[in-house]
Amino acid sequence: MKVAVIGATHAGVFAAKQIKAELADASIDVFERKDTVSFLSCGIALWLGDHVSSPDKMFYESPESLTAQGINMHMKTEVTKADLAKKEVHSQDLTTGESTVASYDKIVITTGSKAIMPPIPGIDSDKVYLSKSWDDAKTLKEVTAGTKRVVVIGAGYIGAELAEQLSLNGQKVTLIDGFDRVLAKNTAPEFSAIFEQEYRDHGVNLALGQMVQGFKETADGIQVETDQGTYEGDIAILGLGFKPATDLFTGQVDMLPNGAIEVNPYMESSVPGVFAAGDAATVFYNPTQKQDYIPLATNAVRQGLLVGKNIEEAKVAYPGTQATSAVELYDWAFAGTGLTKEGAAAKGIEAETAIIEEDYRPDFMLTTTKVKAALTYEKGTKRIIGGAFMAKHDISQAANAVSLAIENKMTVDQLALSDFFFQPNFSQPINYLSSVAMAAAAQES
């Protein structure tokens, strides 16, 4: 079997590796515009804050390591055209200029995503930066070493982490977002409020509920104009999210309006023999039981693996995603999965949320700390559709537990009676997972 993998994103790397594991004799050509693969962009803010042991370790594979596994790597090679119906790929070596046309039995689209850049006046300024690729990371590392004022646009995970790390490095940071609170798409207001206070305590200027209208270069930096004010910095960094990088395939395959390629449970597109995964593709979102677009590395890795398992025949179905994620800001650990009450409403689901706060282990221990826990459930059915946890203690695995509960369509009553251990070093006699489920069940009784 001859397979073309277009893009060496996380999904592309894992797809190629798994195809080779399933079909040792398969000929796999991977086409990648850049000269690196498998960059963990989630580490950019940590690198800026000097919390990375070595930037080289922000890659878990290299072109050389994949070549050693029997995969044909075409680096710095751009796919200029792909005829999906004919399984024909046109490519150009960006170093030599040489063009090639080749036919394949199967095509895997793992072109990833690109940063959202709205058509705002001045957004193309050399003083406006992105935070996505390895090149972006290297540029930001160099540039921020000589800055004192930074304007960050977007208070989602990317912008929130950048603002935190830069403020801890002594930069004067302004954080702008169109929503009226930070991490509005990821957290309930009760959690956002804690983070917002931390930002203020660390000198971050929060410009929330404001829409950017334009960028204007000045003699010593850049001016960011919103519908409510003007903010100045040496540079501005965009963290507005991502959209699928699938323009090459428009009109050839079924897509969502944003360009995400629709895939079936076996990662195959509407064109037989053409697969898609990662940020280029849709996911089945278990909280809503519908297709959605959720660009996360965890989704990309699992989908890439499934491409490999299903490349020859449909064998293993995608179980869906809960979009489980986590972040640590100013020593506060936050982990969440699924929907918030506000997010559910936006998806047309009537939901409620129970929120509790309690010590994570017994008070007779010499130390303990508070955990804030939230559980979101569908009204009527009491099906769990979301959960969130926050503490100055590692509560991240609680989100993974709720993720499994969502995937298995558990109710709050079932979670309330689930078996969680008690040992005073680690937990209360009633684990906070059980406590928040009990609170949710009591709300509905």
C-alpha positions as CSV (number, residue, x, y, z in Angstrom):
1,M,0.0,0.0,0.0
2,K,1.2,3.5,-0.9
3,V,0.1,6.3,1.5
4,A,0.6,10.0,1.4
5,V,0.5,11.9,4.7
6,I,0.1,15.6,4.1
7,G,1.4,17.5,7.2
8,A,3.7,16.3,10.0
9,T,1.6,17.7,12.8
10,H,0.9,15.5,15.9
11,A,-1.8,13.7,14.0
12,G,0.5,13.2,11.0
13,V,3.4,11.9,13.0
14,F,1.2,9.4,14.9
15,A,-0.7,8.4,11.7
16,A,2.5,7.6,9.9
17,K,4.0,5.7,12.8
18,Q,0.8,3.7,13.3
19,I,0.4,2.9,9.6
20,K,3.9,1.5,9.6
21,A,3.1,-0.5,12.8
22,E,0.0,-2.0,11.1
23,L,1.4,-2.5,7.7
24,A,5.2,-3.0,7.8
25,D,5.4,-3.1,4.0
26,A,3.5,0.1,3.4
27,S,5.3,2.9,1.6
28,I,4.5,6.1,3.4
29,D,5.4,9.6,2.1
30,V,5.1,12.4,4.6
31,F,5.0,15.9,3.2
32,E,5.9,18.8,5.5
33,R,6.5,22.5,4.6
34,K,8.7,23.1,7.7
35,D,12.0,21.5,8.7
36,T,10.7,20.2,12.0
37,V,8.0,17.8,13.2
38,S,6.1,17.2,16.4
39,F,6.6,20.6,18.0
40,L,4.8,20.9,21.4
41,S,3.5,24.4,21.1
42,C,1.9,24.2,24.5
43,G,5.3,24.7,25.9
44,I,5.9,28.2,24.4
45,A,4.8,30.2,27.4
46,L,6.8,27.9,29.7
47,W,9.9,28.4,27.6
48,L,9.5,32.2,27.7
49,G,9.3,31.9,31.5
50,D,12.5,29.8,31.6
51,H,10.6,26.6,32.8
52,V,11.9,24.4,30.0
53,S,15.0,22.2,30.5
54,S,15.9,22.4,26.8
55,P,14.0,23.6,23.8
56,D,15.2,20.5,21.9
57,K,13.0,18.5,24.2
58,M,9.9,20.3,22.9
59,F,10.0,17.8,20.0
60,Y,9.3,14.1,20.6
61,E,10.2,13.0,17.1
62,S,12.5,14.3,14.3
63,P,12.7,13.8,10.6
64,E,15.7,11.6,11.2
65,S,13.9,9.4,13.8
66,L,10.9,8.9,11.5
67,T,13.1,8.1,8.6
68,A,14.8,5.5,10.8
69,Q,11.4,3.9,11.3
70,G,11.0,3.4,7.5
71,I,8.9,6.5,6.8
72,N,9.8,8.6,3.7
73,M,10.1,12.2,5.0
74,H,9.8,15.0,2.5
75,M,10.8,18.0,4.6
76,K,10.5,21.7,3.4
77,T,8.2,20.3,0.7
78,E,4.9,22.0,0.0
79,V,1.9,20.1,-1.4
80,T,0.6,22.6,-4.1
81,K,-2.3,20.5,-5.2
82,A,-4.1,17.4,-4.1
83,D,-6.7,15.7,-6.3
84,L,-8.5,13.6,-3.7
85,A,-10.7,11.7,-6.1
86,K,-7.7,10.5,-8.1
87,K,-5.4,10.2,-5.0
88,E,-2.9,12.4,-6.8
89,V,-0.5,14.7,-4.9
90,H,1.5,17.5,-6.5
91,S,4.4,18.8,-4.4
92,Q,7.3,21.2,-4.6
93,D,10.7,21.0,-2.9
94,L,11.0,24.5,-1.3
95,T,14.8,24.2,-1.3
96,T,15.4,23.1,-4.9
97,G,12.2,24.2,-6.5
98,E,11.7,20.8,-8.0
99,S,8.1,19.7,-8.6
100,T,6.7,16.2,-8.3
101,V,3.4,14.4,-9.0
102,A,2.7,11.0,-7.5
103,S,-0.4,8.8,-7.1
104,Y,-1.3,6.9,-3.9
105,D,-3.7,4.3,-2.7
106,K,-4.7,6.3,0.4
107,I,-4.3,10.0,1.4
108,V,-4.1,11.2,5.0
109,I,-4.8,14.9,5.6
110,T,-3.1,16.2,8.7
111,T,-2.4,19.8,7.7
112,G,-3.2,21.1,11.2
113,S,-4.5,24.6,11.9
114,K,-3.5,28.2,11.5
115,A,-3.8,31.1,13.8
116,I,-6.9,33.2,13.6
117,M,-6.1,36.7,12.3
118,P,-9.2,38.9,11.8
119,P,-9.0,41.6,9.2
120,I,-8.2,44.3,11.7
121,P,-6.2,47.4,10.5
122,G,-2.5,47.1,11.4
123,I,-2.6,43.4,12.4
124,D,0.1,42.7,9.8
125,S,2.5,45.0,11.7
126,D,6.0,43.6,12.4
127,K,5.3,44.3,16.1
128,V,2.4,41.9,16.2
129,Y,3.4,38.4,16.9
130,L,1.9,34.9,17.0
131,S,2.4,32.0,19.4
132,K,2.0,28.8,17.5
133,S,4.9,27.4,15.6
134,W,8.5,26.7,16.4
135,D,9.5,29.8,14.4
136,D,7.0,31.8,16.5
137,A,8.5,30.4,19.7
138,K,12.1,31.3,18.7
139,T,11.1,34.8,17.7
140,L,9.1,35.4,20.9
141,K,12.0,34.1,23.1
142,E,14.4,36.5,21.4
143,V,12.1,39.5,21.2
144,T,10.7,39.4,24.7
145,A,14.2,39.3,26.2
146,G,14.3,43.0,25.2
147,T,10.8,44.2,26.0
148,K,9.2,45.7,29.1
149,R,5.6,46.2,27.9
150,V,3.5,43.5,26.2
151,V,-0.1,43.6,25.1
152,V,-1.6,40.1,24.8
153,I,-4.8,39.7,22.9
154,G,-7.0,36.8,23.8
155,A,-7.6,35.4,27.3
156,G,-8.0,31.8,26.4
157,Y,-5.4,29.2,27.4
158,I,-2.7,30.6,25.1
159,G,-3.1,34.2,26.1
160,A,-3.6,33.4,29.7
161,E,-0.4,31.5,30.0
162,L,1.6,34.1,28.0
163,A,0.3,36.9,30.3
164,E,1.2,35.0,33.4
165,Q,4.7,34.0,32.4
166,L,5.6,37.5,31.0
167,S,4.2,39.2,34.2
168,L,6.3,36.8,36.3
169,N,9.3,37.8,34.2
170,G,8.8,41.5,35.2
171,Q,7.0,42.6,32.0
172,K,4.2,45.1,32.2
173,V,1.3,43.1,30.7
174,T,-2.1,44.2,29.3
175,L,-4.5,41.3,28.7
176,I,-7.3,42.0,26.3
177,D,-10.3,39.8,25.5
178,G,-13.8,40.3,24.0
179,F,-15.4,38.3,26.8
180,D,-16.0,39.9,30.1
181,R,-13.7,37.4,32.0
182,V,-10.6,35.4,31.5
183,L,-10.8,31.8,30.3
184,A,-14.5,32.4,29.6
185,K,-14.8,29.4,27.3
186,N,-13.1,27.1,29.7
187,T,-14.3,28.0,33.2
188,A,-17.3,29.1,35.2
189,P,-17.3,32.7,36.5
190,E,-16.4,31.4,40.0
191,F,-13.1,30.1,38.7
192,S,-12.4,33.1,36.4
193,A,-12.7,35.4,39.4
194,I,-9.8,33.7,41.2
195,F,-7.5,34.0,38.2
196,E,-8.5,37.6,37.6
197,Q,-7.5,38.6,41.1
198,E,-4.1,36.9,40.6
199,Y,-3.5,38.8,37.4
200,R,-4.3,42.1,39.2
201,D,-2.1,41.1,42.1
202,H,0.8,40.6,39.7
203,G,0.3,43.9,37.9
204,V,-1.5,42.7,34.8
205,N,-3.9,45.2,33.4
206,L,-7.1,43.4,32.4
207,A,-9.0,44.9,29.5
208,L,-11.9,42.6,29.4
209,G,-15.2,42.9,27.4
210,Q,-13.3,44.9,24.8
211,M,-13.0,44.3,21.0
212,V,-9.7,45.2,19.3
213,Q,-10.3,47.8,16.5
214,G,-6.8,48.3,15.2
215,F,-3.0,48.3,15.7
216,K,-0.9,51.4,15.2
217,E,2.9,51.4,15.2
218,T,4.6,54.1,17.3
219,A,8.2,55.3,17.7
220,D,8.8,53.0,20.6
221,G,6.2,50.2,20.2
222,I,2.7,49.6,19.2
223,Q,-0.7,51.0,20.1
224,V,-3.7,48.6,20.4
225,E,-7.0,50.3,20.0
226,T,-10.2,48.7,21.3
227,D,-13.8,49.9,21.4
228,Q,-13.2,51.2,24.9
229,G,-9.6,52.4,25.1
230,T,-6.0,52.4,23.8
231,Y,-3.2,50.3,25.2
232,E,0.5,50.6,24.5
233,G,3.3,48.0,24.4
234,D,6.6,47.3,22.9
235,I,4.9,44.4,21.1
236,A,1.6,42.7,20.9
237,I,1.0,38.9,20.9
238,L,-2.1,37.4,19.4
239,G,-3.8,34.4,21.1
240,L,-7.2,34.3,19.3
241,G,-7.4,30.6,18.6
242,F,-7.1,28.5,15.5
243,K,-8.9,27.4,12.4
244,P,-8.3,24.4,10.1
245,A,-5.5,24.8,7.5
246,T,-7.5,23.0,4.8
247,D,-7.9,25.5,2.0
248,L,-6.2,23.1,-0.4
249,F,-9.1,20.7,-0.2
250,T,-12.0,23.1,-0.4
251,G,-14.8,21.8,-2.6
252,Q,-13.3,18.2,-2.7
253,V,-14.5,16.9,0.6
254,D,-17.3,17.6,3.1
255,M,-16.4,20.3,5.6
256,L,-17.8,22.3,8.4
257,P,-18.3,26.0,7.6
258,N,-14.9,26.8,9.2
259,G,-13.1,24.3,7.0
260,A,-12.8,21.3,9.3
261,I,-12.9,18.1,7.3
262,E,-15.8,15.9,8.4
263,V,-14.8,12.4,9.3
264,N,-16.7,9.2,10.2
265,P,-15.9,7.2,13.4
266,Y,-13.0,5.5,11.5
267,M,-11.4,8.9,10.5
268,E,-12.4,8.5,6.9
269,S,-13.7,11.6,5.0
270,S,-16.5,11.8,2.5
271,V,-14.0,10.7,-0.2
272,P,-13.3,7.0,0.1
273,G,-9.6,6.3,0.9
274,V,-9.0,9.9,2.2
275,F,-8.6,10.2,5.9
276,A,-8.2,13.3,8.1
277,A,-7.2,13.9,11.7
278,G,-6.1,16.5,14.2
279,D,-6.7,20.2,13.8
280,A,-7.7,19.7,10.2
281,A,-10.7,17.5,11.1
282,T,-13.9,17.3,13.1
283,V,-14.2,15.5,16.4
284,F,-17.3,13.8,17.9
285,Y,-17.9,15.8,21.1
286,N,-19.5,13.5,23.7
287,P,-21.1,16.2,25.8
288,T,-23.3,17.3,22.9
289,Q,-23.2,14.0,21.0
290,K,-22.4,16.0,17.8
291,Q,-19.6,16.7,15.5
292,D,-17.5,19.7,16.5
293,Y,-14.2,21.4,16.0
294,I,-11.8,21.3,19.0
295,P,-8.1,21.7,18.2
296,L,-6.2,19.9,20.9
297,A,-3.0,17.8,20.8
298,T,-4.7,15.0,22.7
299,N,-7.4,14.8,20.0
300,A,-4.8,14.9,17.3
301,V,-2.7,12.1,18.8
302,R,-5.7,9.7,19.3
303,Q,-7.1,10.5,15.8
304,G,-3.7,9.9,14.2
305,L,-3.4,6.5,15.9
306,L,-6.9,5.6,14.6
307,V,-6.0,6.5,11.1
308,G,-3.3,4.0,11.2
309,K,-5.5,1.3,12.7
310,N,-8.2,1.9,10.1
311,I,-6.1,2.7,7.0
312,E,-6.7,-0.8,5.5
313,E,-10.1,-1.5,6.9
314,A,-12.5,0.0,9.4
315,K,-11.6,-1.7,12.7
316,V,-11.5,0.7,15.6
317,A,-14.1,3.4,16.1
318,Y,-13.3,6.8,17.6
319,P,-14.8,7.0,21.1
320,G,-15.1,10.8,20.9
321,T,-13.7,13.6,23.0
322,Q,-14.6,15.6,26.1
323,A,-11.9,18.3,25.3
324,T,-10.3,17.6,28.7
325,S,-7.6,20.2,29.4
326,A,-5.7,21.9,32.2
327,V,-3.6,24.9,33.0
328,E,-1.5,26.2,35.9
329,L,-1.4,30.0,36.5
330,Y,0.3,31.6,39.5
331,D,0.4,28.2,41.3
332,W,-3.3,27.6,40.8
333,A,-4.0,24.3,39.1
334,F,-7.1,24.2,37.0
335,A,-8.4,21.2,35.1
336,G,-11.6,20.9,33.2
337,T,-13.5,18.6,30.8
338,G,-16.7,19.0,28.8
339,L,-19.0,21.9,29.0
340,T,-19.7,24.7,31.5
341,K,-23.3,25.8,32.1
342,E,-22.7,28.8,29.9
343,G,-21.1,26.6,27.2
344,A,-24.0,24.2,27.3
345,A,-26.5,27.0,26.8
346,A,-24.5,28.1,23.7
347,K,-24.9,24.6,22.3
348,G,-28.6,24.5,23.0
349,I,-28.4,22.3,26.1
350,E,-30.3,23.2,29.3
351,A,-27.9,22.4,32.1
352,E,-27.1,23.2,35.7
353,T,-23.8,23.3,37.6
354,A,-23.1,22.3,41.2
355,I,-20.1,24.0,42.8
356,I,-18.5,23.1,46.2
357,E,-15.3,24.0,48.0
358,E,-13.7,21.9,50.7
359,D,-10.3,20.7,51.9
360,Y,-8.9,18.0,49.8
361,R,-7.9,15.9,52.8
362,P,-8.7,15.8,56.6
363,D,-8.0,18.7,58.8
364,F,-6.0,16.5,61.2
365,M,-3.3,16.5,58.6
366,L,-0.6,19.1,59.3
367,T,-1.4,20.7,55.9
368,T,-4.3,20.7,53.5
369,T,-5.8,23.2,51.0
370,K,-9.1,24.0,49.5
371,V,-10.4,22.5,46.3
372,K,-13.1,24.2,44.3
373,A,-15.1,21.6,42.3
374,A,-17.8,22.0,39.7
375,L,-20.0,19.4,38.0
376,T,-22.3,20.3,35.1
377,Y,-25.2,18.1,34.1
378,E,-28.1,18.0,31.7
379,K,-31.4,19.0,33.2
380,G,-33.9,16.2,33.3
381,T,-31.6,13.3,32.4
382,K,-28.9,14.4,35.0
383,R,-26.3,13.2,32.4
384,I,-22.9,14.6,33.3
385,I,-21.6,16.9,30.6
386,G,-18.8,18.8,32.3
387,G,-16.6,19.2,35.3
388,A,-13.9,21.5,36.6
389,F,-11.4,21.5,39.5
390,M,-9.2,24.2,41.0
391,A,-6.7,24.2,43.8
392,K,-3.1,24.9,44.8
393,H,-2.8,21.2,44.8
394,D,-2.6,18.8,41.9
395,I,-6.3,18.0,41.1
396,S,-5.7,17.3,37.4
397,Q,-6.7,13.6,37.5
398,A,-10.1,14.5,38.8
399,A,-10.9,16.0,35.4
400,N,-9.8,12.8,33.7
401,A,-12.2,10.8,36.0
402,V,-15.1,13.1,35.0
403,S,-14.0,12.8,31.3
404,L,-14.6,9.1,31.6
405,A,-17.9,9.7,33.3
406,I,-19.0,11.9,30.3
407,E,-17.8,9.4,27.7
408,N,-19.8,6.6,29.4
409,K,-22.9,8.8,29.8
410,M,-22.9,8.5,33.6
411,T,-25.4,10.5,35.7
412,V,-24.6,12.6,38.8
413,D,-26.3,9.9,40.9
414,Q,-24.0,7.2,39.5
415,L,-20.9,9.3,40.1
416,A,-22.0,10.2,43.6
417,L,-22.0,6.4,44.5
418,S,-18.8,5.5,42.6
419,D,-16.0,3.9,44.4
420,F,-13.2,6.3,45.3
421,F,-10.6,5.4,48.0
422,F,-10.0,7.1,51.3
423,Q,-6.5,7.6,52.7
424,P,-5.8,10.7,54.7
425,N,-2.6,11.6,52.9
426,F,-4.6,11.9,49.7
427,S,-8.3,12.5,50.3
428,Q,-11.3,12.9,52.6
429,P,-13.5,10.0,53.6
430,I,-15.8,11.3,50.9
431,N,-13.7,12.3,47.9
432,Y,-14.4,15.8,46.5
433,L,-15.5,14.1,43.3
434,S,-18.2,12.3,45.2
435,S,-19.0,15.5,47.2
436,V,-19.7,17.6,44.1
437,A,-21.7,14.7,42.5
438,M,-23.8,14.5,45.7
439,A,-24.3,18.3,45.6
440,A,-25.5,18.0,42.0
441,A,-27.9,15.1,42.9
442,A,-29.3,17.1,45.8
443,Q,-30.0,20.1,43.5
444,E,-32.1,17.9,41.3
445,S,-34.0,15.9,44.1
